[in-house]
Amino acid sequence: MSKKGILYLIPALIGDSPTDFALPASTQAVVNDIRFYAVENLRSARRFLSKLKISTPINELEFAELNKRTPSNEVETILAQLLNGSNVGVISEAGCPGVADPGASIVSLAHDKGIRVVPMVGPSSILLALMASGMNGQNFVFHGYLPKEKHKRIKSIVEVEKMAYDLNQTQIFMEAPYRNMPLVEDVIKHCNEETRLCVATSITSSDERIVTRTIAQWRKNIPNINKKPTIFLLSS
């Protein structure tokens, strides 16, 4: 029986920081030995690997797209690489594969086939924001994206705030950067004055800004976070 490959989950940079600031040397060593990658976005993955200055020329690597549009038969093609003994690296557009990003489908199949899965150390905006928020890190939940439609979004915000109080639980959510302002404005308008909101923007970038204030304090100075990658955290 042939030896199976290893599935490596490789966090990508989420800001403009140097690679040695956000990624350990072990990640560099792993990518130097991988020839096949399953990636959310081909262009950003090539750029990321070039920034890592990997030993193998980019044009000698093989890539398969792995995102929400990838059909199941193409995921099986990625799996076949592992079953044939090749190591495969999974890279999302930014941050950690499988955490608010594609990757879970191939990881699940790998477990079904007895393939070793190795998560590499790297930046996660969700955890970094939680660490810096001053909020409850023992009990928290990540909601992903709240509804885009305004009345549904407001209803969701009210429900999320109630969970924060009822469960003493930090509530974490995000939005597409170009929709940040409508979201933060609705949070500040519809939440209680005593509720705490952390706005964590451009994490690991040169313009990183992570601030926790009460809603009453935010109402005096609404942050301008338009088109900036942001994580939001609410707590009682």
C-alpha positions as CSV (number, residue, x, y, z in Angstrom):
1,M,0.0,0.0,0.0
2,S,1.5,3.3,-1.1
3,K,2.3,6.0,1.5
4,K,-0.2,8.8,1.6
5,G,0.7,12.5,1.4
6,I,0.2,15.0,4.2
7,L,-2.4,17.8,4.0
8,Y,-0.8,21.1,5.2
9,L,-3.1,24.0,6.1
10,I,-1.0,27.1,5.6
11,P,-2.1,30.5,6.9
12,A,-1.6,33.4,4.5
13,L,-0.7,36.9,5.5
14,I,-3.7,39.1,6.4
15,G,-1.8,42.4,6.4
16,D,1.2,44.1,4.9
17,S,3.6,42.8,7.7
18,P,6.9,41.1,6.8
19,T,6.6,37.3,6.5
20,D,8.9,36.7,9.5
21,F,6.7,38.9,11.7
22,A,3.5,36.8,11.0
23,L,4.8,33.4,10.1
24,P,7.3,31.1,11.8
25,A,10.3,29.6,10.1
26,S,8.6,26.2,10.2
27,T,6.0,27.4,7.7
28,Q,8.8,28.5,5.3
29,A,10.4,25.0,5.6
30,V,7.1,23.3,4.8
31,V,6.2,25.4,1.7
32,N,9.7,24.8,0.3
33,D,8.9,21.1,0.0
34,I,5.4,21.3,-1.4
35,R,4.7,21.1,-5.2
36,F,0.9,21.0,-5.2
37,Y,-1.4,23.6,-3.7
38,A,-5.2,23.9,-3.3
39,V,-5.8,27.6,-3.1
40,E,-8.8,29.9,-2.8
41,N,-7.4,32.5,-5.2
42,L,-4.6,31.6,-7.7
43,R,-3.3,35.1,-8.1
44,S,-3.1,35.9,-4.3
45,A,-1.5,32.4,-3.6
46,R,1.2,33.0,-6.2
47,R,1.9,36.4,-4.7
48,F,2.0,35.0,-1.2
49,L,4.4,32.2,-2.2
50,S,6.6,34.6,-4.0
51,K,6.8,36.8,-0.9
52,L,7.9,33.8,1.1
53,K,10.8,33.4,-1.5
54,I,10.3,29.6,-1.8
55,S,13.1,27.6,-3.3
56,T,10.9,26.1,-6.1
57,P,10.1,28.5,-9.0
58,I,6.4,29.4,-9.0
59,N,6.0,28.1,-12.6
60,E,7.1,24.6,-11.6
61,L,4.3,24.3,-9.0
62,E,0.8,22.9,-9.6
63,F,-2.3,24.7,-8.4
64,A,-6.0,23.8,-8.1
65,E,-8.6,26.2,-7.0
66,L,-10.5,25.4,-3.8
67,N,-13.3,27.9,-3.1
68,K,-17.1,27.9,-2.8
69,R,-17.5,27.5,-6.6
70,T,-15.2,24.4,-6.7
71,P,-17.3,21.3,-7.9
72,S,-17.0,18.1,-5.8
73,N,-15.2,16.2,-8.6
74,E,-12.3,18.8,-8.5
75,V,-12.1,18.4,-4.8
76,E,-11.7,14.6,-5.4
77,T,-8.8,15.5,-7.8
78,I,-7.0,17.3,-5.0
79,L,-7.6,14.3,-2.8
80,A,-6.1,12.0,-5.4
81,Q,-2.8,13.9,-5.1
82,L,-2.7,13.0,-1.4
83,L,-3.7,9.4,-2.0
84,N,-0.9,9.1,-4.5
85,G,1.7,10.2,-1.9
86,S,2.0,13.9,-2.7
87,N,1.9,16.5,0.1
88,V,-0.7,19.2,-0.6
89,G,-0.8,22.7,0.9
90,V,-4.1,24.6,1.3
91,I,-3.9,28.4,1.2
92,S,-6.9,30.7,1.6
93,E,-6.8,34.3,0.3
94,A,-5.9,35.6,3.8
95,G,-5.6,34.0,7.2
96,C,-6.3,30.4,8.2
97,P,-7.8,27.9,5.8
98,G,-11.1,26.4,7.0
99,V,-11.7,29.3,9.5
100,A,-14.2,31.6,7.8
101,D,-12.4,30.6,4.6
102,P,-12.5,27.5,2.2
103,G,-10.7,24.4,3.2
104,A,-13.0,22.4,5.4
105,S,-14.3,20.2,2.5
106,I,-10.8,18.8,1.6
107,V,-9.9,18.4,5.3
108,S,-13.1,16.4,5.9
109,L,-12.3,14.1,3.0
110,A,-8.7,13.7,4.2
111,H,-9.9,12.5,7.6
112,D,-12.3,10.1,6.0
113,K,-9.3,8.6,4.0
114,G,-7.0,8.4,7.0
115,I,-4.7,11.2,5.6
116,R,-2.7,13.2,8.1
117,V,-3.8,16.9,8.5
118,V,-1.3,19.4,9.8
119,P,-2.4,22.9,10.7
120,M,0.5,25.3,10.4
121,V,1.0,28.3,12.8
122,G,0.0,31.7,11.4
123,P,-2.2,34.7,11.7
124,S,-6.0,34.5,12.4
125,S,-7.7,37.9,12.5
126,I,-10.5,36.4,14.6
127,L,-8.2,35.1,17.4
128,L,-5.9,38.2,17.3
129,A,-8.9,40.5,17.6
130,L,-10.2,38.5,20.6
131,M,-6.8,38.5,22.3
132,A,-6.6,42.3,22.0
133,S,-10.2,43.1,22.8
134,G,-10.2,42.6,26.6
135,M,-13.4,40.6,26.3
136,N,-14.2,37.1,27.5
137,G,-11.8,34.6,25.9
138,Q,-13.2,31.6,27.8
139,N,-16.7,31.8,26.1
140,F,-17.1,33.2,22.7
141,V,-18.8,32.5,19.4
142,F,-18.0,33.5,15.8
143,H,-21.0,34.3,13.6
144,G,-19.3,35.0,10.4
145,Y,-21.2,37.5,8.2
146,L,-24.4,39.1,9.5
147,P,-27.3,39.5,7.0
148,K,-26.8,42.1,4.3
149,E,-30.4,43.3,4.2
150,K,-30.9,46.1,6.7
151,H,-33.9,45.0,8.7
152,K,-32.5,41.4,9.0
153,R,-29.1,42.8,10.0
154,I,-30.7,45.0,12.7
155,K,-32.6,42.0,14.0
156,S,-29.5,39.9,14.1
157,I,-27.5,42.6,15.9
158,V,-30.2,42.7,18.6
159,E,-30.1,38.9,19.0
160,V,-26.3,38.8,19.1
161,E,-26.3,41.5,21.8
162,K,-28.9,39.5,23.9
163,M,-26.6,36.4,23.7
164,A,-23.7,38.5,24.9
165,Y,-25.7,39.4,28.1
166,D,-27.6,36.1,28.6
167,L,-24.5,33.9,28.2
168,N,-21.7,36.2,29.2
169,Q,-20.3,35.4,25.8
170,T,-18.2,37.4,23.5
171,Q,-19.9,37.8,20.1
172,I,-17.6,38.0,17.1
173,F,-18.7,38.8,13.5
174,M,-17.4,40.4,10.3
175,E,-18.4,42.1,7.1
176,A,-17.1,42.7,3.6
177,P,-14.9,45.8,4.0
178,Y,-17.0,47.9,1.6
179,R,-20.1,47.2,3.8
180,N,-18.4,48.0,7.1
181,M,-20.0,51.4,7.7
182,P,-23.6,50.4,7.4
183,L,-22.9,47.5,9.9
184,V,-21.0,49.6,12.5
185,E,-23.6,52.4,12.3
186,D,-26.4,49.9,12.9
187,V,-24.5,48.3,15.9
188,I,-23.9,51.7,17.4
189,K,-27.5,52.9,16.9
190,H,-29.3,49.8,18.1
191,C,-27.2,48.4,20.9
192,N,-27.4,49.5,24.6
193,E,-25.1,52.3,25.7
194,E,-23.3,50.0,28.2
195,T,-22.6,47.3,25.7
196,R,-18.9,47.1,24.7
197,L,-17.9,47.0,21.1
198,C,-14.4,46.2,19.9
199,V,-13.5,47.3,16.3
200,A,-10.3,45.6,15.2
201,T,-9.2,46.9,11.8
202,S,-6.3,46.0,9.4
203,I,-4.8,43.5,11.9
204,T,-1.0,43.0,11.3
205,S,-0.9,45.9,8.9
206,S,1.0,49.1,9.4
207,D,-2.3,50.9,10.0
208,E,-3.6,48.3,12.5
209,R,-6.1,49.8,15.0
210,I,-7.9,47.8,17.7
211,V,-10.2,49.8,20.1
212,T,-12.7,48.6,22.6
213,R,-15.3,51.2,23.9
214,T,-18.8,51.3,25.1
215,I,-21.6,52.0,22.6
216,A,-22.1,55.4,24.4
217,Q,-18.5,56.2,23.7
218,W,-18.6,55.1,20.1
219,R,-21.7,57.3,19.5
220,K,-19.5,60.3,20.1
221,N,-17.0,59.3,17.4
222,I,-18.1,56.7,14.9
223,P,-14.9,55.1,13.3
224,N,-14.3,55.5,9.6
225,I,-13.5,51.9,8.6
226,N,-14.8,52.0,5.1
227,K,-13.1,49.4,2.9
228,K,-10.8,48.3,5.7
229,P,-10.7,44.6,6.8
230,T,-12.4,44.6,10.2
231,I,-13.5,42.1,12.9
232,F,-16.2,43.2,15.3
233,L,-16.7,41.9,18.9
234,L,-19.6,42.6,21.3
235,S,-19.7,41.9,25.0
236,S,-21.8,42.9,28.1
